[in-house]
Amino acid sequence: MKAALKWTAIVIAALLVVVISALLIIPKFIDVNKYKPELEKYVLEATGRPLTVGGDVSLSLFPGAGVSFSDLRLGNTPAFAEKDFLTVKSFDVRLKLWPLLSRQVEVDRLVVEEPRVFMVTNRDGRVSWDFGTQPLKDKTEAVPETGPPILSLLVAELSIQNGQILMIDHRKGSRQEISSLNLALRDLSFDRPVRLSFSAAVNQKPLSAEGRFGPVGKNLGEGAVPLELTADAFTQLKLKVKGTVENLIAAPLASVTVEVTEFSPRKLLAAIGQSLPPTADAKVLERVSLKAGVRADATSVTVSDAVMALDDSTLNFSAKITEFAKPNIGFDLSVDHINVDRYLPPTSAAGAGPPPAGSPAEPSPKKSDYKALRQLMMNGNAKFGKLVVNNAQVEDMNLKIAAQDGILALDPFSMKLYQGTAVGKTSVNLKGESPVTEVQLNLDKVQINPLLKDLANKDFLEGTAKAQAALSMAGDDPVRIKQTLDGKGSLVISDGAIIGVDLAGMARNVKAALGGEVKTGAKPRTDFAELNVPFTIENGVFHTSETSLKSPLLRLLAAGEANLVKETLDFRVDPKVVGTIKGQGDEKDRAGIGVPVIVSGTFASPSFRPDVESLAKDKLKQFLSPSETGSAPLKEKASGVIKGLLPGKK
């Protein structure tokens, strides 16, 4: 028995010596380099790209299988001026053979030194990294499950050293570079966390990341795998991601918390040689931070409990996006306060006016493409504590936003507006070539003067406004919108004043209206108890035929139109002077002559003048017509006309 064990041990030892000797000797007799031409030919035929390996290929089998080579070059197709697509200074991999028998992979090292990738876009749009795709073979036979291909993995060293990615776009004439790229994975295995470190320079600006991933466990792809990552971009942006990834192989699902510490977008872009588009306030986008929960898989992304600081505003939101090809978005947004005007492009110089005659016409605006919006599905709510937009100040705004089948809707919306309220709904139909918009709006107890001052920089009207309007318009540029504006509504302003004109003075005194009397230093105004303006709008022209004004000393009716396209006015105001304020608000006509007033000019520069000609014609008609009691002497009629034209004449 002892002799048998002895000889068995001798045989095993001899076999081990033979095997080890073979593993050491075989690579000496195998000339791996003679296969390089065949490999280069195969790659050229398969990809149309030349492959060369300048240095020798080295093969070793003990103590582990290893392959190393140097000076590898994979070229571009002839369509590109740049000769190479990929170059590698050296490649070295060392793999232990014995553990492979039990489906265990143990790698001593896998090191790639100085890889260079040239990503080129030609002027015709072709890209160097397009290798083409091969159609998938139709597999009619089911492939039996054999379990995971490996049971364990251990990699002592896996690294990419001093890599470079060069992005060249000949269409834009741009050149971007990622250099000094280093990636290292340590303790790469199924049984313990993998440590990751990454560093690079983007256009000479530093980018780095550190993190841990795993352990993934022996049952690869099952269970939740911990993830923790910290990134630092250009010494300006710090990002932290912490959470888990489930179903790693079959259907990855990430559940993480994302935190972006406070940074300045302006400084971040400046660090990489870029700049933000100009804004009305050059001090915005100096402070941004974010913290949110994110849950994402291949079909959807959910953001929950998100808090974002934007300069001096705070945004709280949640959202879910599904069906990325045809997005379906649901969201809830709450903003404490924000001035939107600060983030808009700077306004053009005031008073620029239309171009002089004979100057070249501005090019027609590029037609908008609404394809993406037509496909959009959206349902969300937005709340704003305080909002400034187009210089108008709004409080407690609530919006319900929806989009489906090419129709975007705000239904309903509500807000507090200058001590009053505004409610309504609007929809934009994008199914046709041009958007069609419909708006319904109701205002109540709105102070009209501060609204006009903030919104239009106008100071010509005071009072408390109540309004109703139903409007429709087409197009997406201001000119087209005004040309197609249609609708109707009413505006009632109580306890107010028209600033800049004294209609009562004009009506009472033709001489004063013509500028013959001495003017006081006070700014003229027409106080009123109620101004009622029913209106219609057709093709951008505002019409009113029954506008009425009631004041202590004046009643008037107005009719005419305002052309919103040409921004011109054409109104006639027929007043009736009231002798005293007694009976204010009743419907009884008051005694006194009224001089009609013509309102003309433009929105920017309206003019008011008495219509003496019409008044004279009316009096002349009275002069020529017989009286009810018989024909009065001509002298008496003439005297009456003069007294009517010039009040105060005895």
C-alpha positions in Angstrom: 0.0 0.0 0.0 2.8 2.4 0.9 4.6 1.5 -2.3 1.4 2.3 -4.3 1.0 5.7 -2.7 4.6 6.4 -3.2 4.4 5.6 -6.9 1.2 7.5 -7.3 2.8 10.6 -5.8 5.8 10.2 -8.1 3.5 10.0 -11.2 1.6 13.0 -10.1 4.7 15.0 -9.5 6.1 13.9 -12.8 3.0 14.9 -14.6 3.1 18.3 -12.9 6.7 18.8 -14.0 5.8 17.8 -17.5 2.8 20.1 -17.6 4.7 23.1 -16.2 7.6 22.4 -18.5 5.2 22.3 -21.4 3.6 25.6 -20.4 7.0 27.2 -20.1 8.4 25.7 -23.3 5.5 25.8 -25.7 5.4 29.6 -26.0 9.0 29.5 -27.0 8.2 27.3 -30.0 5.0 29.1 -31.1 5.6 32.1 -33.2 2.5 34.1 -32.5 3.7 37.0 -34.6 3.3 35.0 -37.8 -0.5 35.2 -37.3 -0.5 39.0 -37.2 -0.9 39.4 -41.0 -3.9 37.0 -41.0 -5.5 39.0 -38.1 -4.8 42.3 -39.9 -6.4 41.0 -43.1 -9.4 39.7 -41.3 -10.1 43.0 -39.6 -9.7 44.9 -42.8 -12.2 42.7 -44.6 -14.6 42.8 -41.7 -14.6 46.5 -41.0 -12.9 48.2 -43.9 -10.3 49.6 -41.5 -6.6 48.8 -41.5 -5.2 47.2 -38.3 -1.4 47.1 -37.5 0.5 45.8 -34.5 3.9 47.4 -34.7 5.5 45.6 -31.8 5.9 41.9 -31.1 3.0 39.9 -29.6 4.1 38.0 -26.5 2.4 34.8 -25.2 2.9 33.1 -21.9 1.2 30.1 -20.2 2.8 29.9 -16.8 2.2 30.8 -14.0 -0.8 32.0 -15.9 -2.0 32.7 -19.4 -0.9 36.0 -20.7 -0.9 38.1 -23.8 0.8 41.4 -24.4 1.5 43.6 -27.4 2.4 47.1 -28.2 1.8 49.8 -30.8 -1.6 48.8 -32.0 -3.3 51.0 -34.6 -6.8 50.7 -36.0 -7.3 53.1 -38.9 -10.2 55.0 -40.3 -11.9 54.4 -43.6 -10.7 56.4 -46.6 -13.6 58.8 -46.1 -11.7 60.5 -43.2 -8.6 62.6 -43.5 -7.5 61.5 -40.0 -5.5 58.3 -40.5 -6.2 56.6 -37.1 -9.3 55.8 -35.2 -7.6 54.0 -32.3 -4.1 53.6 -31.1 -2.8 51.7 -28.1 0.8 52.0 -26.8 0.6 48.7 -24.9 -1.8 46.0 -23.7 -1.1 43.4 -21.1 -3.4 40.7 -19.6 -2.5 37.9 -17.2 -5.1 35.2 -16.4 -4.7 32.2 -14.1 -5.6 28.9 -15.8 -6.2 26.5 -13.0 -9.3 28.2 -11.5 -10.9 28.2 -15.0 -11.6 24.5 -14.6 -14.2 25.4 -11.8 -15.6 28.4 -13.7 -13.6 30.9 -11.6 -11.9 33.8 -13.3 -8.8 35.2 -11.6 -7.0 38.0 -13.4 -3.7 39.2 -12.1 -3.6 42.3 -14.3 -5.3 43.9 -17.3 -3.6 47.1 -18.2 -4.1 49.3 -21.3 -1.5 52.1 -21.6 -2.0 55.3 -23.5 -5.1 54.4 -25.6 -6.0 57.2 -28.1 -9.5 57.5 -29.7 -10.1 59.9 -32.5 -13.9 60.7 -32.8 -14.3 62.6 -36.1 -17.4 64.1 -37.7 -17.0 64.9 -41.4 -18.5 67.8 -43.2 -21.1 65.5 -44.7 -22.2 64.2 -41.2 -20.5 60.8 -41.3 -18.8 59.8 -38.0 -15.7 57.8 -37.6 -17.1 55.5 -34.8 -19.8 54.1 -37.1 -18.8 50.5 -37.7 -22.1 49.5 -39.2 -24.5 46.9 -37.8 -25.1 43.3 -38.6 -28.6 42.0 -38.7 -29.4 39.6 -35.9 -29.8 36.0 -36.8 -33.3 34.6 -36.4 -33.0 32.0 -33.7 -35.9 29.5 -33.8 -34.5 27.2 -31.3 -34.6 28.0 -27.6 -31.2 28.2 -25.9 -31.2 26.1 -22.7 -30.2 27.9 -19.6 -26.9 26.7 -18.2 -26.5 29.0 -15.3 -24.0 31.8 -15.0 -20.9 31.3 -17.2 -18.6 31.9 -14.3 -19.1 31.3 -10.6 -16.6 33.8 -9.2 -14.4 36.7 -10.4 -11.3 38.2 -9.0 -9.3 40.9 -10.8 -6.3 42.2 -8.9 -5.6 45.1 -11.3 -7.7 46.6 -14.1 -6.6 50.0 -15.4 -6.5 52.3 -18.3 -3.5 54.6 -18.1 -3.0 58.0 -19.6 -5.7 57.7 -22.3 -7.0 60.4 -24.6 -10.3 61.0 -26.5 -10.1 63.6 -29.3 -13.5 64.9 -30.7 -13.2 66.7 -34.0 -16.2 68.2 -35.8 -15.4 69.5 -39.2 -18.9 70.9 -39.7 -18.6 73.2 -36.7 -14.8 73.6 -36.9 -14.6 72.5 -33.2 -12.0 70.4 -31.4 -12.6 69.0 -27.9 -10.1 66.9 -26.0 -10.3 64.6 -23.0 -6.7 63.9 -21.9 -4.8 62.3 -19.0 -7.6 59.7 -18.7 -7.0 57.2 -16.0 -9.4 54.5 -14.8 -8.7 51.9 -12.1 -10.9 49.2 -10.7 -9.5 47.5 -7.5 -10.7 44.4 -5.7 -12.9 43.5 -8.7 -14.9 40.4 -7.5 -18.4 39.1 -6.8 -17.8 38.9 -3.0 -16.7 42.4 -2.0 -17.2 46.0 -3.0 -15.3 47.1 -6.1 -13.4 50.4 -5.7 -13.4 52.7 -8.6 -11.2 55.8 -9.3 -11.3 57.9 -12.4 -9.6 61.1 -13.5 -9.2 63.1 -16.7 -8.9 66.6 -18.1 -11.6 68.0 -20.3 -10.0 70.8 -22.4 -7.3 71.0 -19.8 -9.9 71.2 -16.9 -9.9 68.5 -14.3 -12.6 65.9 -13.9 -12.5 63.1 -11.3 -14.7 60.4 -9.6 -14.3 58.0 -6.7 -16.7 55.3 -5.6 -17.7 51.8 -4.6 -19.9 49.3 -6.3 -21.1 45.9 -4.9 -20.7 43.3 -3.8 -22.8 41.8 -6.6 -23.0 38.4 -4.9 -22.5 34.9 -6.3 -25.9 34.9 -7.9 -25.0 37.5 -10.5 -27.9 39.8 -11.4 -30.0 38.9 -8.4 -30.7 41.2 -5.4 -29.8 44.8 -4.8 -26.2 45.9 -5.4 -25.0 48.9 -3.4 -23.6 51.9 -5.3 -21.8 55.0 -4.0 -20.1 57.6 -6.2 -18.6 61.1 -5.7 -17.6 63.2 -8.7 -15.8 66.5 -8.9 -16.1 68.5 -12.2 -13.6 71.3 -13.0 -13.3 72.2 -9.3 -16.8 73.8 -9.6 -19.3 71.0 -9.4 -19.5 68.2 -6.8 -22.0 65.3 -7.3 -22.9 62.5 -4.9 -24.9 59.4 -5.9 -25.8 56.8 -3.4 -28.2 53.9 -3.6 -28.7 50.5 -5.2 -29.0 48.8 -8.6 -31.3 45.7 -8.9 -31.6 43.0 -11.5 -28.2 44.0 -12.8 -28.2 41.6 -15.8 -31.8 41.1 -16.9 -33.5 44.5 -16.3 -31.3 47.0 -14.3 -33.3 49.2 -11.9 -31.4 52.0 -10.1 -32.8 53.6 -6.9 -30.4 56.4 -5.8 -30.3 59.7 -4.1 -28.6 62.4 -6.1 -27.1 65.4 -4.4 -25.4 68.4 -6.2 -23.8 70.7 -3.8 -24.2 74.5 -4.4 -22.3 75.7 -7.5 -22.3 78.5 -10.0 -23.4 77.5 -13.6 -21.7 80.6 -14.9 -18.4 79.7 -13.3 -18.7 76.1 -14.3 -19.2 76.9 -18.0 -16.5 79.6 -17.9 -14.1 76.9 -16.5 -14.6 74.8 -19.7 -14.4 77.8 -22.0 -18.2 78.1 -22.6 -20.7 80.9 -21.7 -24.4 81.1 -21.0 -26.7 82.9 -23.4 -27.1 86.5 -22.4 -29.8 87.2 -19.8 -31.6 90.4 -18.8 -29.9 90.1 -15.4 -26.3 89.2 -15.7 -26.2 88.1 -12.0 -28.6 85.1 -12.4 -27.5 81.5 -12.5 -24.9 82.1 -9.8 -26.3 79.7 -7.3 -27.8 76.2 -8.0 -28.0 73.1 -5.8 -30.1 70.0 -6.0 -31.1 67.0 -3.9 -33.5 64.3 -5.2 -34.5 60.7 -5.2 -34.2 59.0 -8.6 -35.6 55.6 -9.6 -34.8 54.6 -13.2 -34.9 51.6 -15.5 -34.9 51.2 -19.3 -38.6 52.4 -19.6 -39.1 55.1 -17.0 -37.5 57.6 -14.7 -39.1 58.8 -11.5 -37.9 61.8 -9.5 -39.2 62.3 -6.0 -38.8 64.7 -3.1 -36.6 66.9 -5.2 -35.5 70.3 -3.8 -33.6 72.7 -6.1 -32.2 76.1 -5.1 -32.0 78.5 -8.1 -30.4 81.8 -7.0 -32.8 83.1 -4.4 -35.7 80.8 -5.4 -36.6 77.3 -4.0 -38.2 74.7 -6.2 -39.9 71.5 -4.9 -40.9 69.0 -7.5 -41.6 65.4 -8.4 -41.9 63.9 -11.8 -42.3 60.6 -13.7 -41.3 60.1 -17.4 -42.3 57.0 -19.3 -42.2 56.0 -23.0 -39.2 58.0 -23.9 -39.8 57.8 -27.7 -43.2 59.4 -27.1 -42.7 61.0 -23.7 -45.4 60.7 -21.1 -44.7 63.1 -18.3 -46.4 63.6 -15.0 -45.2 66.2 -12.5 -45.9 68.5 -9.5 -44.0 71.7 -9.1 -44.0 74.3 -6.3 -41.9 77.5 -6.4 -41.8 79.9 -3.5 -40.9 83.0 -5.7 -39.2 83.7 -9.0 -38.7 86.6 -11.3 -38.8 85.0 -14.8 -37.8 88.3 -16.5 -34.3 88.0 -15.0 -33.6 84.8 -17.0 -35.0 86.0 -20.3 -32.8 87.5 -23.1 -32.1 91.2 -22.8 -34.8 93.4 -24.4 -33.9 95.4 -27.5 -33.2 99.1 -27.2 -36.4 101.1 -26.4 -37.9 103.1 -29.1 -36.1 101.4 -31.9 -39.3 101.7 -34.0 -39.7 100.3 -37.5 -36.8 100.3 -39.9 -36.6 103.3 -42.2 -38.1 103.2 -45.7 -35.9 101.5 -48.2 -34.0 99.5 -45.7 -33.7 95.7 -46.3 -36.6 93.7 -44.8 -35.8 91.4 -42.0 -35.6 87.7 -43.0 -38.8 85.7 -42.3 -38.6 83.9 -39.0 -37.7 80.2 -39.3 -40.8 78.0 -39.2 -41.1 76.2 -35.8 -41.2 72.4 -35.7 -43.9 71.1 -33.3 -43.4 67.4 -34.0 -42.0 66.7 -30.5 -44.8 68.6 -28.8 -47.4 66.8 -30.9 -46.1 63.5 -29.5 -46.0 64.8 -25.9 -48.2 63.3 -23.2 -48.2 65.4 -20.0 -50.3 65.9 -16.9 -49.0 68.2 -14.1 -49.6 70.9 -11.6 -47.5 74.0 -10.9 -47.8 76.5 -8.0 -46.0 79.8 -7.6 -46.1 81.8 -4.4 -44.9 84.9 -6.1 -44.1 85.3 -9.8 -42.9 88.2 -11.9 -43.3 87.7 -15.7 -43.1 90.5 -18.3 -42.8 92.8 -15.2 -46.3 91.9 -14.0 -46.5 90.7 -10.4 -48.6 87.6 -9.6 -49.3 85.8 -6.3 -50.6 82.4 -5.5 -50.6 81.1 -9.1 -52.0 77.6 -9.7 -51.8 75.9 -13.1 -53.1 72.6 -14.2 -51.1 71.6 -17.3 -52.0 68.9 -19.8 -50.9 67.8 -23.2 -52.3 65.0 -25.4 -52.7 64.4 -29.2 -51.1 67.7 -30.1 -53.2 69.9 -27.8 -51.6 71.7 -24.8 -53.9 73.1 -22.2 -53.9 75.2 -19.0 -57.2 74.2 -17.6 -57.8 75.8 -15.2 -55.4 78.5 -14.1 -55.9 81.0 -11.2 -53.9 83.7 -9.5 -54.1 86.8 -7.4 -53.4 89.9 -9.5 -53.0 93.4 -8.1 -55.4 93.1 -5.2 -57.8 91.1 -7.4 -58.1 87.7 -9.0 -57.7 86.2 -12.4 -59.1 82.8 -13.4 -59.5 81.1 -16.8 -58.3 78.5 -19.2 -56.4 78.3 -22.4 -55.5 75.7 -25.0 -53.0 75.5 -27.9 -53.8 73.2 -30.8 -50.7 72.1 -32.6 -52.2 69.6 -35.0 -52.0 72.0 -38.0 -49.2 73.9 -39.6 -49.7 76.8 -37.3 -50.7 76.7 -33.6 -54.3 77.9 -32.8 -54.8 79.3 -29.3 -58.0 79.9 -27.4 -58.2 81.8 -24.1 -61.0 82.4 -21.6 -60.2 85.0 -18.9 -62.1 86.5 -16.0 -60.7 89.4 -13.9 -62.3 90.6 -10.7 -61.4 93.6 -8.5 -58.0 94.1 -10.2 -56.3 97.5 -9.7 -55.8 98.5 -13.3 -53.3 101.4 -12.9 -50.4 99.4 -11.3 -51.1 96.5 -13.7 -50.7 98.8 -16.8 -47.6 100.5 -15.3 -45.9 97.2 -14.8 -47.1 95.4 -17.9 -47.0 98.2 -20.5 -45.3 101.1 -18.7 -48.5 103.2 -19.3 -50.2 105.6 -16.9 -53.5 106.6 -18.4 -56.2 104.7 -16.4 -57.1 104.2 -12.8 -59.8 102.1 -11.1 -60.9 98.7 -10.1 -61.4 96.4 -13.1 -63.8 93.5 -13.8 -63.5 91.8 -17.1 -64.6 88.8 -19.2 -63.0 87.8 -22.5 -63.0 84.9 -24.9 -60.3 85.2 -27.5 -58.8 83.1 -30.2 -55.6 83.6 -32.4 -53.4 81.7 -34.7 -49.6 81.7 -35.3 -46.6 81.8 -33.1 -45.1 85.3 -33.8 -46.5 88.6 -32.5 -47.5 90.0 -35.9 -49.4 86.9 -37.0 -51.1 86.6 -33.6 -52.4 90.2 -33.8 -53.6 89.8 -37.3 -55.7 86.7 -36.4 -56.9 87.8 -33.0 -60.7 87.4 -32.7 -63.1 87.4 -29.7 -65.4 89.3 -27.6 -65.8 90.5 -24.0 -66.5 93.3 -21.6 -64.5 95.5 -19.3 -66.0 97.4 -16.4 -63.9 99.8 -14.4 -65.3 101.5 -11.3 -64.2 104.5 -9.2 -61.5 105.4 -11.6 -60.1 108.1 -13.8 -58.7 108.7 -17.3 -55.4 110.4 -16.8 -54.0 112.9 -19.3 -57.3 114.4 -20.6 -60.2 116.4 -19.0 -63.2 115.2 -21.0 -65.6 117.2 -18.9 -63.6 120.4 -19.5 -63.6 119.7 -23.2 -67.3 119.1 -23.2 -68.2 122.2 -21.3 -65.9 124.7 -22.9 -64.9 124.6 -26.6 -62.4 127.5 -26.0 -60.7 125.6 -23.2 -60.6 122.4 -25.4 -59.0 124.4 -28.2 -56.3 125.6 -25.7 -57.4 129.2 -25.4 -57.6 129.2 -21.6 -54.7 129.4 -19.2 -53.7 125.8 -18.1 -53.0 124.9 -14.5 -50.0 122.9 -13.4 -52.1 119.9 -12.4 -52.2 117.0 -14.8 -55.6 116.8 -16.5 -57.8 113.8 -15.7 -61.4 112.6 -16.0 -62.8 111.0 -12.9 -65.6 108.6 -13.3 -67.8 106.3 -11.2 -68.0 103.6 -13.9 -66.5 102.9 -17.3 -68.2 100.1 -19.2 -66.6 98.8 -22.4 -68.3 95.9 -24.3 -66.1 94.9 -27.2 -65.5 92.6 -30.1 -62.2 91.9 -31.9 -62.0 90.8 -35.5 -58.7 90.2 -37.3 -56.8 92.3 -34.8 -59.2 95.2 -34.8 -60.9 96.1 -31.5 -64.5 97.4 -31.9 -66.8 99.0 -29.4 -70.2 100.7 -30.1 -71.7 101.2 -26.7 -68.9 102.2 -24.4 -70.3 104.4 -21.6 -68.8 106.5 -18.8 -70.6 108.0 -15.8 -69.1 110.7 -13.6 -70.4 113.3 -11.2 -70.3 116.0 -13.9 -70.4 114.0 -17.1 -72.1 111.2 -19.0 -70.6 110.0 -22.3 -71.0 107.4 -25.0 -68.1 106.2 -27.1 -67.8 104.2 -30.3 -64.9 103.4 -32.6 -62.0 101.0 -33.1 -58.4 100.3 -32.2 -56.2 98.6 -34.8 -53.9 96.3 -32.8 -51.9 95.5 -35.9 -51.2 99.2 -36.9 -51.5 100.4 -33.3 -53.8 103.2 -34.3 -56.9 104.7 -32.6 -60.2 106.0 -34.1 -62.9 106.8 -31.5 -65.6 109.4 -31.1 -66.8 110.3 -27.7 -70.2 112.0 -27.3 -70.5 113.6 -23.8 -73.4 115.2 -21.9 -72.5 117.7 -19.2 -74.3 117.4 -15.9 -75.1 120.5 -14.1 -74.5 119.3 -10.5 -73.5 116.0 -8.9 -77.1 115.5 -7.6 -78.5 112.3 -8.8 -75.2 110.7 -9.7 -75.7 107.2 -11.0 -79.3 107.7 -12.2 -80.3 107.3 -15.8 -82.0 110.8 -16.2 -80.4 113.0 -18.9 -78.8 116.1 -17.4 -78.9 119.5 -19.0 -75.9 121.1 -20.7 -74.2 121.0 -24.1 -71.6 118.3 -24.9 -68.8 118.8 -27.3 -67.9 115.5 -29.1 -64.3 114.5 -28.7 -62.2 112.7 -31.3 -59.6 110.2 -30.0 -57.0 109.4 -32.7 -53.3 108.9 -33.2 -51.3 105.8 -32.0 -51.1 103.7 -28.9 -47.8 105.4 -28.1 -49.1 108.9 -28.7 -52.9 109.3 -28.6 -54.4 112.7 -29.3 -57.7 114.2 -28.1 -59.5 117.0 -29.9 -63.1 118.5 -29.8 -65.2 117.7 -32.8 -66.4 121.3 -33.3 -67.3 120.7 -36.9 -69.8 118.0 -36.0 -71.2 120.2 -33.3 -71.6 123.2 -35.7 -73.3 121.0 -38.2 -75.8 119.8 -35.6 -76.5 123.4 -34.5 -76.8 124.5 -38.1 -79.3 121.8 -38.7 -81.3 123.0 -35.8 -81.0 126.5 -37.1 -82.4 125.6 -40.5 -85.2 123.3 -39.3 -88.6 124.8 -38.2 -89.4 124.8 -34.5 -92.4 122.9 -33.1 -94.2 126.1 -32.2 -93.6 127.7 -35.6 -90.8 129.5 -37.3 -88.8 131.6 -34.9 -87.1 134.8 -36.1 -83.7 134.2 -37.8 -82.0 136.4 -35.3 -83.2 134.4 -32.4 -82.0 131.1 -33.9 -78.6 132.5 -34.7 -78.3 133.8 -31.1 -79.2 130.3 -29.8 -76.6 128.6 -31.9 -73.8 131.0 -30.7 -74.9 130.4 -27.1 -74.8 126.7 -27.6 -71.3 126.7 -29.1 -69.9 129.1 -26.5 -71.3 128.3 -23.1 -71.3 131.3 -20.8 -72.2 133.6 -23.6 -75.2 135.7 -22.5 
